[in-house]
Amino acid sequence: MEPTTDITVITVTYNCASTLERTLQSVERQTLSTFQHLIIDGASHDDTVRIAEAYRERNPQRDIIVQSEPDHGLYDAMNKGIHMAEGDFIVFLNAGDMLHADDVLARVAACDAEKVGVVYGETDIVDEQGQFLRHRRLSAPEHLTSRSFLRGMVVCHQSFYANRCLVQPYDLQYKYSADVDWCIRVMEACEKQGLSMYNLHAVLTDYLSEGMTTQHQRASLLERFRIMCRRYGYFAALRAHIYIIGRSIVKK
C-alpha cells in the first residue's frame, strides 16, 4: 500500500556544483513518489542552478521547485524552504549530503503524522567524493527527548524529520548553530502536543564531513552554549559542556 504521508525535502545551495549532483541522484532514486523537493539557491555563480534545473526537467512527474535569489545566509534560505513546504514531515538535505538508501523517504512516510512529531535515525560521514569515512560518533538515542541534546547533537540535523505542524522558522540571531536551537524547539513542541518521537533504527543520511559548523567549530561551540543556556539554564548547560569537552579530549 502506497504511504499517504507526504514529505518535503529542502536542499539549500550556493556555488556547490561539484557536490550537488550526488545529492539529487539520491533523492531521484527514492521509491516514494509522494514527496516535494525544494531547492533553495542563493543566486549561485557556478553551474548549481543549471544542475538543479536539469534534475527538475528529467523528473516532470515529481513536485520539484527550484528557486534562485540572493539571501541572507544559510538559515535565511532554510526559512524560505519552510514557508514553501507542503509535506507532513520536513527534512533538510544540503548539497553533498545523500539519502542513505532508496527507501528512506518511504520508511519515514509510513509513520502516522497525526501521532508522530519527529522521525529520526543514524548518520554516516562521507568525504568530498561521497565515500564512506565512518559512522557518526554520536549515535541516536533509543528514546529522544527535548533534553537529549544536553549530551550534544545526538541526532544529525539531516536525519531529523520534523512534523510540519511543529515547525517554526530558524532563529537568525544564530549564525552557525541555529539548527540546534530549531531541533530543540521542535522537540519541545512535540512533547507539548503529546506526539511521539520515533527511532527508525537505520542509517538515514550520508553527511558531508566539512559542513559550515565543522568549519567554524569554536564559534559554533560558543553559540551552542548560548542556546543551551537559553533552553536548559546556565548550570545545566555548563555541566553539559564540561562533559562534552571532556569527551572530545578523551576521544582524541
C-alpha positions as CSV (number, residue, x, y, z in Angstrom):
1,M,0.0,0.0,0.0
2,E,1.5,3.4,-1.0
3,P,2.0,5.6,2.0
4,T,-0.1,8.7,2.1
5,T,2.1,10.9,4.3
6,D,4.0,13.4,2.2
7,I,7.5,14.7,2.9
8,T,9.2,17.9,1.9
9,V,12.9,17.6,1.3
10,I,14.6,21.0,1.4
11,T,18.1,21.4,-0.2
12,V,19.8,24.7,0.3
13,T,22.6,25.5,-2.2
14,Y,25.2,28.1,-3.1
15,N,28.0,27.5,-5.6
16,C,28.0,23.8,-4.9
17,A,28.0,22.4,-8.4
18,S,30.8,19.9,-7.5
19,T,28.7,18.1,-4.9
20,L,25.0,18.8,-5.8
21,E,24.5,16.0,-8.4
22,R,25.0,13.1,-6.0
23,T,22.6,14.7,-3.6
24,L,20.0,15.0,-6.3
25,Q,20.6,11.5,-7.5
26,S,20.0,10.1,-4.0
27,V,16.6,11.8,-4.0
28,E,15.9,10.8,-7.5
29,R,16.3,7.1,-6.6
30,Q,13.7,7.2,-3.8
31,T,10.9,4.6,-4.2
32,L,8.4,7.0,-2.6
33,S,6.6,9.2,-5.2
34,T,4.6,11.4,-2.9
35,F,7.2,14.0,-1.8
36,Q,8.1,17.6,-2.5
37,H,11.7,18.7,-3.2
38,L,12.6,22.3,-2.8
39,I,15.9,23.5,-4.0
40,I,16.6,27.0,-2.5
41,D,19.6,28.6,-4.1
42,G,21.3,31.8,-3.0
43,A,22.0,33.1,-6.5
44,S,24.9,30.8,-7.3
45,H,27.5,31.9,-9.9
46,D,28.6,28.4,-11.0
47,D,26.6,25.6,-12.5
48,T,24.5,24.9,-9.4
49,V,21.2,26.2,-10.8
50,R,21.8,24.5,-14.2
51,I,22.3,21.2,-12.5
52,A,19.2,21.7,-10.3
53,E,17.0,22.7,-13.3
54,A,18.2,19.7,-15.3
55,Y,17.2,17.4,-12.4
56,R,13.8,19.1,-12.3
57,E,13.3,18.7,-16.0
58,R,14.1,15.0,-16.1
59,N,11.6,14.3,-13.3
60,P,8.5,16.1,-14.5
61,Q,6.2,13.7,-12.6
62,R,7.6,14.8,-9.2
63,D,7.0,18.0,-7.3
64,I,10.3,19.8,-7.6
65,I,10.7,23.5,-7.2
66,V,14.0,25.4,-7.9
67,Q,14.3,28.9,-6.6
68,S,17.4,31.0,-7.0
69,E,17.7,34.5,-5.5
70,P,20.0,36.4,-3.1
71,D,19.5,35.6,0.6
72,H,21.0,36.5,4.0
73,G,22.8,33.2,4.6
74,L,22.1,29.5,5.2
75,Y,19.3,29.8,7.8
76,D,17.5,32.5,5.9
77,A,17.4,30.2,2.9
78,M,16.1,27.4,5.1
79,N,13.4,29.6,6.4
80,K,12.3,30.2,2.8
81,G,12.0,26.5,2.4
82,I,9.9,26.2,5.5
83,H,7.5,28.8,4.2
84,M,7.1,26.9,0.9
85,A,6.9,23.4,2.4
86,E,3.7,21.4,2.0
87,G,4.7,17.9,3.2
88,D,3.6,16.5,6.6
89,F,7.3,16.0,7.5
90,I,10.2,18.3,6.7
91,V,13.9,17.4,6.3
92,F,16.9,19.4,5.2
93,L,19.3,17.6,2.9
94,N,22.0,20.0,1.7
95,A,24.5,19.8,-1.2
96,G,26.9,17.0,-0.7
97,D,24.6,15.1,1.7
98,M,22.7,12.0,0.5
99,L,19.8,9.9,1.5
100,H,21.5,6.6,2.6
101,A,19.1,4.2,0.9
102,D,16.5,4.2,-1.8
103,D,13.6,3.6,0.7
104,V,14.5,6.2,3.4
105,L,11.6,8.6,2.4
106,A,9.2,5.6,2.1
107,R,10.0,4.5,5.7
108,V,9.5,8.0,7.1
109,A,6.3,8.4,5.1
110,A,4.9,5.2,6.6
111,C,4.8,7.0,10.0
112,D,1.4,8.4,11.1
113,A,1.8,12.2,11.1
114,E,-1.2,12.5,13.4
115,K,0.7,10.6,16.1
116,V,4.4,11.2,15.3
117,G,6.2,14.5,15.7
118,V,9.7,13.6,15.0
119,V,11.2,10.7,13.0
120,Y,15.0,10.2,13.4
121,G,17.8,7.8,12.8
122,E,21.6,7.4,12.3
123,T,24.1,9.1,10.1
124,D,27.2,8.1,8.3
125,I,30.0,10.6,7.4
126,V,31.3,10.8,3.8
127,D,34.1,12.7,2.1
128,E,34.0,15.1,-0.8
129,Q,33.6,12.2,-3.2
130,G,30.7,10.8,-1.3
131,Q,32.8,7.9,0.0
132,F,32.2,6.4,3.5
133,L,34.5,7.6,6.2
134,R,32.9,6.4,9.4
135,H,29.8,6.2,11.4
136,R,28.8,9.4,13.2
137,R,30.4,9.4,16.6
138,L,27.2,10.4,18.4
139,S,24.5,7.8,17.9
140,A,20.8,8.4,18.1
141,P,19.3,7.6,21.5
142,E,16.7,4.9,21.8
143,H,14.3,7.4,23.3
144,L,14.7,11.0,22.1
145,T,13.5,13.9,24.3
146,S,13.9,17.7,24.3
147,R,16.7,17.3,26.8
148,S,18.7,14.8,24.8
149,F,20.8,17.5,23.2
150,L,22.4,18.2,26.6
151,R,24.7,15.4,25.6
152,G,25.5,17.0,22.3
153,M,23.6,17.0,19.0
154,V,22.8,13.2,19.3
155,V,20.8,13.3,16.1
156,C,22.2,14.8,13.0
157,H,20.0,17.6,11.6
158,Q,19.8,15.8,8.2
159,S,18.5,12.6,9.9
160,F,15.8,14.6,11.8
161,Y,12.4,14.7,10.2
162,A,10.1,17.2,11.8
163,N,6.3,17.2,11.6
164,R,5.4,20.4,9.8
165,C,2.8,21.2,12.5
166,L,5.6,21.7,15.0
167,V,8.0,23.7,12.8
168,Q,8.8,27.4,13.4
169,P,11.4,29.5,11.5
170,Y,15.1,29.3,12.4
171,D,16.3,32.0,14.8
172,L,18.6,34.2,12.6
173,Q,20.5,35.6,15.6
174,Y,22.5,32.3,15.4
175,K,25.0,32.2,12.6
176,Y,26.3,28.6,13.0
177,S,24.1,26.6,15.3
178,A,20.5,27.7,14.6
179,D,19.8,24.1,13.7
180,V,20.5,23.0,17.3
181,D,18.1,25.6,18.6
182,W,15.5,24.6,16.0
183,C,15.6,20.9,16.7
184,I,15.2,21.5,20.5
185,R,12.2,23.8,19.8
186,V,10.7,21.2,17.6
187,M,11.1,18.5,20.3
188,E,9.7,20.8,23.0
189,A,6.6,21.4,20.8
190,C,6.4,17.7,20.1
191,E,6.2,16.9,23.8
192,K,3.7,19.7,24.5
193,Q,1.4,18.3,21.8
194,G,1.7,14.8,23.1
195,L,3.3,13.4,19.9
196,S,5.9,10.7,19.8
197,M,9.5,10.7,18.6
198,Y,10.1,7.6,16.5
199,N,13.6,6.0,16.0
200,L,13.8,4.2,12.7
201,H,16.9,2.3,13.8
202,A,18.6,2.8,10.5
203,V,21.2,5.0,8.8
204,L,19.1,7.7,7.1
205,T,21.8,10.1,5.8
206,D,25.3,10.2,4.4
207,Y,26.6,13.5,5.7
208,L,29.4,15.5,4.1
209,S,32.1,15.9,6.7
210,E,33.0,19.6,6.2
211,G,29.8,21.4,6.8
212,M,29.6,25.1,7.9
213,T,29.5,24.2,11.6
214,T,32.5,21.9,11.3
215,Q,34.5,24.7,9.6
216,H,33.7,27.1,12.4
217,Q,34.0,24.9,15.5
218,R,34.9,27.5,18.1
219,A,32.2,29.9,17.1
220,S,29.7,27.1,16.8
221,L,30.6,25.8,20.3
222,L,30.0,29.2,21.8
223,E,26.7,29.6,20.1
224,R,25.6,26.1,21.2
225,F,26.5,27.1,24.8
226,R,24.3,30.2,24.5
227,I,21.5,28.1,23.1
228,M,21.7,25.5,25.8
229,C,21.7,28.2,28.5
230,R,18.6,29.6,26.9
231,R,16.8,26.3,26.6
232,Y,18.1,24.4,29.7
233,G,19.5,27.0,32.1
234,Y,23.1,28.1,32.8
235,F,24.2,25.4,35.2
236,A,22.8,22.5,33.2
237,A,24.5,24.0,30.1
238,L,27.8,24.4,31.9
239,R,27.8,20.8,33.2
240,A,26.8,19.6,29.8
241,H,29.7,21.4,28.1
242,I,32.3,20.3,30.6
243,Y,31.1,16.7,29.8
244,I,31.2,17.3,26.0
245,I,34.6,18.9,26.1
246,G,36.0,16.2,28.3
247,R,34.5,13.5,26.0
248,S,36.1,15.1,22.9
249,I,39.5,15.2,24.7
250,V,39.3,11.5,25.6
251,K,38.2,10.6,22.0
252,K,41.4,12.3,20.7
